Amino acid sequence: MACQEGNHHVYQVLTKRAERMWEFVNRPMIVEDIYDYWYSVSEQPKEMQSWPLPNVWFGVSVED
């Protein structure tokens, strides 16, 4: 997973849909889904340090 491997970079995941972002990051199986995908595309996957990854910032834009 690029975000885990490139921990010297900060990745921003941005959306205008706050509810959808909340549902995505809080769904019970998200970590397992990430592991499943990671193991399917990587020959030597590393253990995920934590969730959310410290170098991945989730954000929602708002308007008044």
Backbone as ProteinMPNN parsed JSONL, in Angstrom:
{"seq_chain_A": "MACQEGNHHVYQVLTKRAERMWEFVNRPMIVEDIYDYWYSVSEQPKEMQSWPLPNVWFGVSVED", "coords_chain_A": {"N_chain_A": [[0.849, -1.169, 0.0], [0.7, 2.073, -0.95], [0.477, 4.304, 0.731], [1.291, 3.364, 3.222], [3.874, 2.433, 2.679], [5.11, 4.737, 1.715], [5.729, 6.483, 3.943], [6.96, 8.872, 4.461], [5.643, 10.749, 3.146], [2.686, 12.799, 3.095], [-0.611, 11.926, 2.744], [-3.642, 13.078, 1.468], [-7.031, 12.556, 1.835], [-9.789, 13.676, 0.495], [-13.119, 15.0, 0.547], [-16.449, 16.138, -0.282], [-18.534, 15.059, 0.944], [-19.436, 14.506, 3.925], [-20.836, 12.617, 5.523], [-20.568, 10.249, 4.073], [-17.775, 9.904, 4.152], [-17.405, 9.538, 6.923], [-18.822, 7.142, 7.289], [-17.239, 5.458, 5.707], [-14.62, 5.433, 6.957], [-15.253, 4.431, 9.427], [-16.429, 1.967, 9.178], [-16.891, -1.425, 10.182], [-15.306, -3.474, 8.932], [-13.174, -2.293, 7.61], [-10.345, -2.292, 8.033], [-9.721, -4.997, 7.659], [-10.531, -5.272, 4.993], [-8.681, -3.586, 3.743], [-6.275, -4.943, 4.345], [-6.799, -7.37, 2.938], [-6.871, -6.451, 0.269], [-4.293, -5.347, 0.079], [-2.621, -7.59, 0.478], [-3.283, -8.952, -1.812], [-2.105, -7.528, -3.879], [0.549, -7.116, -3.294], [3.8, -8.465, -3.043], [5.349, -8.673, -0.792], [3.915, -7.77, 1.707], [3.724, -5.459, 4.443], [3.029, -5.324, 7.966], [0.272, -3.351, 8.962], [0.755, -0.321, 10.598], [-1.008, 1.205, 12.18], [-4.445, 2.247, 12.396], [-6.379, 5.022, 11.708], [-3.764, 5.435, 9.257], [-0.931, 7.317, 10.275], [0.086, 9.156, 8.45], [-1.904, 9.661, 6.681], [-4.358, 11.828, 5.951], [-7.674, 12.555, 6.552], [-10.243, 14.496, 5.2], [-12.924, 16.9, 5.05], [-14.605, 19.151, 3.03], [-16.337, 22.181, 3.697], [-19.108, 24.393, 3.295], [-20.503, 27.631, 3.771]], "CA_chain_A": [[0.0, 0.0, 0.0], [1.57, 3.232, -1.133], [0.419, 5.2, 1.892], [2.089, 2.757, 4.283], [5.26, 2.377, 2.237], [5.624, 6.094, 1.551], [5.343, 7.189, 5.157], [7.571, 10.193, 4.522], [4.692, 11.623, 2.456], [1.361, 12.929, 3.698], [-1.671, 11.722, 1.76], [-4.906, 13.678, 1.862], [-8.237, 11.98, 1.246], [-10.73, 14.778, 0.674], [-14.443, 14.84, -0.041], [-17.484, 17.088, 0.127], [-19.601, 14.246, 1.53], [-18.999, 14.177, 5.286], [-21.461, 11.385, 6.005], [-19.959, 9.113, 3.369], [-16.425, 9.741, 4.703], [-17.543, 8.964, 8.258], [-19.205, 5.74, 7.113], [-16.097, 4.726, 5.148], [-13.523, 5.223, 7.91], [-15.747, 3.786, 10.642], [-17.08, 0.67, 8.97], [-16.188, -2.447, 10.968], [-14.388, -4.343, 8.197], [-12.272, -1.523, 6.748], [-8.953, -2.734, 8.17], [-9.629, -6.301, 7.008], [-10.608, -5.041, 3.544], [-7.391, -3.02, 3.326], [-5.32, -6.057, 4.36], [-7.09, -8.284, 1.833], [-6.416, -5.832, -0.978], [-2.85, -5.191, 0.143], [-2.008, -8.899, 0.261], [-3.532, -9.404, -3.183], [-1.3, -6.776, -4.853], [1.93, -6.965, -2.854], [4.513, -9.719, -2.815], [5.88, -8.659, 0.565], [3.207, -6.74, 2.47], [4.119, -5.248, 5.832], [1.903, -5.117, 8.871], [-0.161, -1.967, 9.065], [1.157, 0.205, 11.896], [-2.195, 1.621, 12.917], [-5.51, 2.779, 11.545], [-5.883, 5.387, 10.387], [-2.32, 5.641, 9.157], [-0.628, 8.675, 10.73], [0.418, 10.048, 7.339], [-3.087, 9.801, 5.821], [-5.272, 12.794, 6.547], [-9.016, 12.567, 5.986], [-10.816, 15.829, 5.347], [-14.195, 17.212, 4.409], [-14.769, 20.588, 2.807], [-17.663, 22.675, 4.083], [-19.455, 25.722, 2.798], [-21.478, 28.329, 4.594]], "C_chain_A": [[0.892, 1.229, 0.0], [1.592, 4.137, 0.089], [1.263, 4.671, 3.041], [3.562, 2.784, 3.914], [5.882, 3.765, 2.152], [5.323, 6.954, 2.761], [6.049, 8.524, 5.341], [6.728, 11.209, 3.749], [3.414, 11.712, 3.28], [0.34, 12.822, 2.58], [-2.955, 12.334, 2.302], [-6.041, 13.001, 1.103], [-9.344, 12.984, 1.536], [-12.051, 14.498, -0.033], [-15.341, 15.992, 0.394], [-18.612, 16.369, 0.856], [-19.176, 13.72, 2.902], [-19.568, 12.85, 5.775], [-20.834, 10.156, 5.347], [-18.538, 8.849, 3.883], [-16.492, 9.069, 6.07], [-17.875, 7.479, 8.16], [-18.024, 4.905, 6.615], [-15.05, 4.426, 6.212], [-13.964, 4.499, 9.171], [-16.41, 2.433, 10.416], [-16.232, -0.437, 9.602], [-15.115, -3.224, 10.204], [-13.33, -3.58, 7.401], [-10.833, -2.02, 6.839], [-8.765, -4.087, 7.488], [-9.673, -6.16, 5.489], [-9.294, -4.492, 2.999], [-6.334, -4.119, 3.294], [-5.541, -7.005, 3.188], [-6.589, -7.72, 0.51], [-4.894, -5.775, -1.018], [-2.138, -6.514, -0.131], [-2.217, -9.398, -1.161], [-2.64, -8.702, -4.206], [0.177, -6.68, -4.483], [2.564, -8.327, -2.605], [5.034, -9.815, -1.385], [5.177, -7.573, 1.384], [3.73, -6.652, 3.896], [2.864, -5.122, 6.677], [1.548, -3.636, 8.902], [0.151, -1.485, 10.479], [-0.043, 0.549, 12.764], [-3.251, 2.047, 11.915], [-6.219, 3.873, 12.304], [-4.372, 5.581, 10.408], [-2.002, 7.086, 9.532], [-0.308, 9.653, 9.604], [-0.716, 10.155, 6.32], [-4.078, 10.692, 6.547], [-6.603, 12.738, 5.811], [-9.612, 13.942, 6.223], [-12.098, 15.991, 4.56], [-14.263, 18.718, 4.233], [-16.197, 20.981, 3.17], [-17.867, 24.063, 3.505], [-20.491, 26.328, 3.72], [-22.582, 28.884, 3.721]], "O_chain_A": [[1.746, 1.384, 0.873], [2.641, 4.679, 0.436], [1.887, 5.452, 3.761], [4.405, 3.121, 4.745], [7.054, 3.944, 2.483], [4.733, 8.027, 2.636], [5.756, 9.241, 6.298], [7.064, 12.393, 3.704], [3.102, 10.814, 4.063], [0.418, 13.544, 1.586], [-3.308, 12.127, 3.463], [-6.006, 12.892, -0.123], [-9.784, 13.127, 2.677], [-12.088, 13.844, -1.075], [-15.019, 16.727, 1.328], [-19.547, 17.01, 1.334], [-18.624, 12.626, 3.016], [-18.852, 12.05, 6.377], [-20.601, 9.143, 6.007], [-18.141, 7.693, 4.031], [-15.732, 8.142, 6.348], [-17.284, 6.656, 8.859], [-17.835, 3.771, 7.056], [-14.632, 3.277, 6.355], [-13.12, 3.999, 9.915], [-16.9, 1.818, 11.363], [-15.003, -0.386, 9.561], [-14.101, -3.597, 10.795], [-12.645, -4.189, 6.579], [-10.167, -2.155, 5.813], [-7.76, -4.303, 6.811], [-8.939, -6.846, 4.777], [-8.848, -4.888, 1.922], [-5.577, -4.222, 2.328], [-4.587, -7.4, 2.518], [-5.959, -8.428, -0.276], [-4.28, -6.115, -2.03], [-1.165, -6.554, -0.885], [-1.415, -10.184, -1.664], [-2.436, -9.23, -5.299], [0.979, -6.206, -5.288], [1.944, -9.223, -2.032], [5.147, -10.909, -0.832], [5.792, -6.56, 1.718], [4.131, -7.658, 4.482], [1.777, -4.849, 6.166], [2.429, -2.776, 8.871], [-0.158, -2.175, 11.451], [-0.079, 0.217, 13.949], [-2.972, 2.189, 10.724], [-6.624, 3.663, 13.448], [-3.783, 5.858, 11.454], [-2.737, 7.994, 9.142], [-0.423, 10.864, 9.793], [-0.518, 10.676, 5.222], [-4.573, 10.35, 7.621], [-6.649, 12.86, 4.587], [-9.499, 14.494, 7.318], [-12.329, 15.322, 3.553], [-14.01, 19.474, 5.172], [-17.139, 20.212, 2.975], [-16.913, 24.802, 3.262], [-21.258, 25.617, 4.369], [-23.512, 29.513, 4.226]]}, "name": "protein", "num_of_chains": 1, "seq": "MACQEGNHHVYQVLTKRAERMWEFVNRPMIVEDIYDYWYSVSEQPKEMQSWPLPNVWFGVSVED"}
